[in-house]
Amino acid sequence: MAGNDLEGLLGGLLGAGRGGRAHLLSALLGALGSGSGVGGNALDGLLEQLRDGGLGDKARSWVSTGANDPVSGPELAQALPYQALEYVAEQAGVSPETAADQLAEVLPEAVDKLTPDGDVPQGSLEDALTERHGG
C-alpha cells in the first residue's frame, strides 16, 4: 500500500525513534493529498493548507534553507481541516489535540528535510524520497 511505503520512507528521513511521528505525518499527507487538486503532491497540498490556515510564514521558513520557525499544536489544529486531524488522530489512536501536538514536533523538521534545496520536490513525494535515498 502506498501509505505504508510513504510511512517507511518518512521514517527513514526522520531517523530512528521517530517512527510514530512518521505514521502521523504519513496519515496527514494522505488525508490532505487525496483531496487536493495539486497534481498528487501531498507536500504541496499540506503547504497550501498551512498557507490558507494562516501559517504561511512558518511553512515558508521550513521550506527555505534558513532556520525553521516552531509551530504549536493549537496553531496546527486551527490551520488544518478538522476532518484531516481527526483522521490522523484515529490512525494513531490518540486525541486530535495530541495528534496536533505531535505533528507540531515533527512537521518543521520533516518539511525542512523534504525540501533541502529550498524547493518543494516535483512529482510524487514517494518518488522524491526514493530518489533521495537511492542517490
C-alpha positions as CSV (number, residue, x, y, z in Angstrom):
1,M,0.0,0.0,0.0
2,A,1.3,3.4,-0.9
3,G,0.6,4.9,2.5
4,N,2.9,2.3,4.1
5,D,5.6,3.0,1.6
6,L,5.4,6.7,2.3
7,E,5.5,6.0,6.1
8,G,8.6,3.8,5.7
9,L,10.3,6.5,3.6
10,L,9.4,9.2,6.1
11,G,10.6,7.1,8.9
12,G,14.0,6.8,7.2
13,L,14.0,10.5,6.6
14,L,13.3,11.4,10.2
15,G,15.6,8.8,11.7
16,A,15.4,6.2,14.4
17,G,13.0,6.7,17.2
18,R,10.6,8.9,15.1
19,G,8.6,6.0,13.6
20,G,5.4,7.0,15.4
21,R,5.7,10.6,14.1
22,A,6.3,9.2,10.6
23,H,3.0,7.4,10.9
24,L,1.2,10.6,11.9
25,L,2.8,12.6,9.1
26,S,2.1,9.9,6.5
27,A,-1.6,9.9,7.6
28,L,-1.8,13.7,7.4
29,L,-0.2,13.8,4.0
30,G,-2.6,11.0,2.8
31,A,-5.6,12.8,4.2
32,L,-4.7,16.2,2.6
33,G,-3.2,14.8,-0.6
34,S,-6.2,12.8,-1.5
35,G,-8.5,15.8,-1.5
36,S,-6.1,18.4,-3.0
37,G,-6.1,19.5,-6.6
38,V,-2.3,19.9,-6.8
39,G,-1.4,17.0,-9.0
40,G,-0.9,14.4,-6.4
41,N,1.9,16.0,-4.5
42,A,0.8,15.7,-0.9
43,L,3.5,18.1,0.4
44,D,2.2,20.8,-1.9
45,G,-1.3,20.1,-0.5
46,L,0.0,20.4,3.0
47,L,1.8,23.6,2.4
48,E,-1.2,25.1,0.6
49,Q,-3.4,24.2,3.6
50,L,-1.0,25.7,6.1
51,R,-0.8,28.9,4.0
52,D,-4.6,29.1,3.8
53,G,-4.8,28.4,7.5
54,G,-2.6,31.4,8.4
55,L,0.8,29.6,8.8
56,G,2.3,30.7,5.6
57,D,5.3,32.4,7.1
58,K,6.1,29.4,9.3
59,A,5.7,27.0,6.4
60,R,8.0,29.1,4.2
61,S,10.6,29.0,6.9
62,W,10.5,25.2,6.8
63,V,10.9,25.1,3.0
64,S,13.7,27.8,2.9
65,T,17.3,27.0,3.7
66,G,17.3,29.1,6.9
67,A,16.1,28.4,10.4
68,N,12.8,26.6,11.0
69,D,10.1,28.6,12.9
70,P,8.4,26.4,15.5
71,V,4.7,25.8,15.5
72,S,2.4,24.8,18.3
73,G,-0.2,22.1,18.3
74,P,-3.1,24.6,18.7
75,E,-1.7,26.6,15.7
76,L,-1.7,23.4,13.6
77,A,-5.1,22.4,14.8
78,Q,-6.5,25.8,13.7
79,A,-4.7,25.7,10.3
80,L,-5.6,22.1,9.3
81,P,-9.1,20.9,8.4
82,Y,-10.6,19.3,11.5
83,Q,-11.5,16.2,9.4
84,A,-7.9,15.6,8.5
85,L,-6.8,16.0,12.1
86,E,-9.5,13.6,13.2
87,Y,-8.3,11.1,10.7
88,V,-4.7,11.4,11.8
89,A,-5.7,11.0,15.4
90,E,-7.8,8.0,14.7
91,Q,-5.0,6.3,12.8
92,A,-2.6,7.0,15.7
93,G,-5.1,6.1,18.5
94,V,-4.8,9.5,20.1
95,S,-7.0,12.6,20.6
96,P,-6.9,15.3,17.8
97,E,-5.2,17.6,20.3
98,T,-2.4,15.1,21.0
99,A,-2.1,14.4,17.2
100,A,-1.7,18.2,16.6
101,D,0.9,18.4,19.4
102,Q,2.9,15.5,18.0
103,L,2.7,16.8,14.4
104,A,3.9,20.2,15.6
105,E,7.1,18.5,17.0
106,V,7.9,16.8,13.7
107,L,6.5,18.9,10.9
108,P,9.1,21.7,10.7
109,E,12.0,19.2,10.6
110,A,10.2,16.9,8.1
111,V,9.3,19.7,5.7
112,D,12.8,21.0,6.0
113,K,14.3,17.6,5.1
114,L,11.8,17.1,2.3
115,T,12.9,20.5,0.8
116,P,16.7,20.5,1.3
117,D,17.3,23.0,-1.6
118,G,14.5,25.3,-0.6
119,D,12.1,23.9,-3.2
120,V,9.2,21.6,-3.0
121,P,10.0,18.4,-5.0
122,Q,8.0,17.9,-8.2
123,G,6.1,14.8,-8.8
124,S,5.1,12.3,-6.1
125,L,6.6,12.6,-2.6
126,E,7.3,8.9,-2.7
127,D,9.4,9.3,-5.8
128,A,11.3,12.2,-4.4
129,L,12.1,10.3,-1.2
130,T,13.1,7.2,-3.1
131,E,15.4,9.2,-5.3
132,R,17.0,11.0,-2.3
133,H,17.7,7.7,-0.5
134,G,18.9,5.9,-3.7
135,G,21.2,8.7,-4.9
